Amino acid sequence: MSSPPHIVLPWVVRRTRLPLLSLRCVDCPSESATTGRGRFRVNANGKLLDVWLLINCVSCDRTTKLTVHERTPVSSFDPDDLEGYRVNDADLVASRLLDPLLARRCHFTLDWTDAWRLDVPSERHDEVWPLRVEVTFTDPVPVRPERLIAHGLGLSRNDVRRRVKCDVPLRRTTSSGFTFTVLAAD
């Protein structure tokens, strides 16, 4: 019977930039787009608003619009959101881009390659086993726990499979927090 972990370490997965969009360009063979400077375009038609998020092709810089709201009554908008659309608020751009409903409606996926980092406490606890780690995500970055743990601990993936007990499947992609315990080396 193993004793409970002595130390609980917090790991945080943070977004370093907005992810690229996997979306086919109509002008060139590129399959990647970016939000560029993160801008909205708002068009008023009477008391109805259309709101688009402007994206640019990575290769040819062609601007394309992703529909955020279409023919929506002005009265149904939160005043803070309206102001955010007007001033191109960076947090609002990120929240709309990371919205899975928008991705499904506009037929794009997010490419998180080089768009996140893992923050691990700098102190080492090599003497204390078992070691418990709580992983939290500031944004829904899809990662496989097995790879994240191997990177954070500097272990091979085989060592991770042998020494780590995790509350989520190690080989299944997740974008929400999880907890794992690292056992001492044999």
C-alpha positions in Angstrom: 0.0 0.0 0.0 1.5 3.3 -1.0 1.5 6.4 1.2 -0.3 9.5 0.0 1.8 12.1 -1.9 3.7 14.5 0.3 3.8 17.4 -2.2 1.3 18.7 -4.7 2.8 20.6 -7.5 0.8 23.0 -9.7 1.4 22.9 -13.5 -0.2 25.4 -15.8 -0.7 25.2 -19.5 -0.8 28.7 -20.9 -1.5 30.1 -24.3 1.5 32.1 -25.7 -0.3 33.4 -28.8 -3.5 32.8 -30.6 -3.5 29.5 -32.5 -3.5 29.4 -36.3 -6.7 28.4 -38.0 -6.7 25.4 -40.3 -8.8 26.8 -43.1 -8.4 26.6 -46.8 -7.6 29.8 -48.6 -9.7 30.6 -51.8 -6.7 32.3 -53.5 -3.8 30.0 -52.8 -3.1 26.4 -51.8 -2.4 27.4 -48.1 -4.4 25.7 -45.4 -3.4 28.1 -42.6 -4.8 31.5 -41.5 -4.2 33.8 -38.6 -6.2 36.5 -36.9 -3.4 39.0 -37.7 -4.0 42.1 -35.6 -7.3 40.7 -34.3 -9.9 42.9 -35.8 -13.7 42.8 -36.0 -15.9 44.2 -38.7 -19.3 45.4 -37.7 -22.1 46.3 -40.1 -25.4 47.9 -39.1 -28.6 47.5 -41.1 -31.3 49.3 -39.2 -31.5 47.7 -35.8 -29.7 44.6 -36.9 -25.9 44.0 -36.7 -23.6 41.7 -38.5 -20.2 41.0 -36.8 -17.3 39.3 -38.5 -13.8 38.3 -37.3 -11.2 39.2 -39.9 -8.5 36.6 -40.6 -5.6 36.6 -43.0 -4.1 33.8 -45.0 -0.5 33.0 -43.8 0.8 32.7 -47.3 -0.9 35.3 -49.5 -2.3 37.6 -46.7 -5.8 37.5 -48.2 -8.4 38.7 -45.7 -11.4 36.5 -45.0 -14.4 37.1 -42.7 -15.7 34.6 -40.2 -19.3 35.3 -39.2 -19.6 35.8 -35.5 -23.2 37.3 -35.5 -25.5 37.5 -38.4 -28.6 39.8 -38.5 -28.7 40.0 -34.7 -30.9 42.7 -33.0 -28.7 45.4 -31.3 -30.8 45.1 -28.2 -29.7 41.4 -27.7 -26.0 42.3 -27.4 -24.2 42.8 -24.1 -23.0 46.5 -24.1 -19.5 45.4 -23.1 -19.4 43.0 -26.1 -20.6 45.8 -28.4 -17.8 48.1 -27.2 -15.3 45.2 -27.5 -16.3 44.7 -31.2 -16.0 48.5 -31.8 -12.5 48.8 -30.3 -11.2 45.3 -31.4 -10.7 44.0 -27.8 -8.0 41.4 -27.8 -9.7 39.3 -25.1 -12.9 39.3 -27.1 -11.0 38.2 -30.2 -9.5 35.3 -28.3 -12.8 34.3 -26.7 -14.6 34.3 -30.1 -11.8 32.4 -31.8 -11.6 29.8 -29.1 -15.4 29.3 -29.2 -16.0 25.7 -30.5 -19.5 26.7 -31.8 -17.9 29.4 -34.1 -15.3 26.8 -35.3 -18.0 24.3 -36.1 -20.2 26.9 -37.8 -17.3 28.4 -39.9 -15.7 25.0 -40.6 -12.2 25.5 -39.2 -10.0 23.9 -36.6 -7.3 25.4 -34.5 -3.6 24.5 -34.9 -2.0 24.9 -31.5 1.6 24.1 -32.6 4.0 26.5 -30.8 1.1 28.4 -29.4 1.3 27.3 -25.7 3.8 26.6 -23.0 3.9 24.5 -19.8 4.7 26.4 -16.6 6.3 24.1 -14.1 7.6 25.2 -10.6 11.4 25.6 -10.7 12.1 23.7 -7.5 12.9 20.0 -7.8 11.4 17.4 -5.5 13.4 14.4 -6.6 13.6 13.0 -3.0 9.8 12.9 -2.3 7.9 10.0 -3.8 5.1 9.6 -4.8 4.7 13.1 -6.2 1.3 14.5 -7.1 0.8 17.1 -9.8 -2.3 19.1 -10.7 -2.4 20.4 -14.2 -4.7 23.4 -15.1 -5.4 25.0 -18.4 -5.9 28.8 -18.9 -7.3 28.1 -22.4 -8.6 24.9 -24.0 -5.2 23.8 -25.5 -5.6 20.2 -26.7 -2.7 18.1 -25.6 -2.1 14.4 -24.8 -1.3 14.0 -21.1 1.4 11.4 -21.9 3.4 14.0 -24.0 2.8 16.8 -21.5 4.0 14.8 -18.6 7.0 13.5 -20.5 7.9 17.1 -21.4 7.4 18.5 -17.9 9.3 15.7 -16.1 11.9 15.1 -18.7 11.0 11.4 -18.9 10.5 9.2 -21.9 7.0 8.3 -22.7 7.7 4.6 -21.8 8.7 5.9 -18.3 5.6 7.9 -18.1 3.4 4.9 -18.9 5.3 2.8 -16.2 5.6 5.4 -13.4 2.5 7.7 -13.7 -1.0 7.1 -12.4 -3.4 9.6 -14.1 -7.1 10.4 -13.6 -7.5 10.7 -17.4 -6.4 8.3 -20.2 -2.7 9.1 -21.0 -3.1 8.6 -24.7 -6.3 10.6 -25.2 -6.2 14.3 -26.0 -7.6 16.6 -23.3 -8.0 20.3 -22.9 -9.2 20.5 -19.3 -7.4 20.0 -16.0 -6.3 16.7 -14.7 -4.2 15.2 -11.9 -1.5 12.6 -11.8 0.8 10.9 -9.4 4.4 10.1 -10.2 5.8 6.9 -8.5 9.5 6.4 -7.6 11.7 4.8 -10.1 12.1 1.0 -9.6 
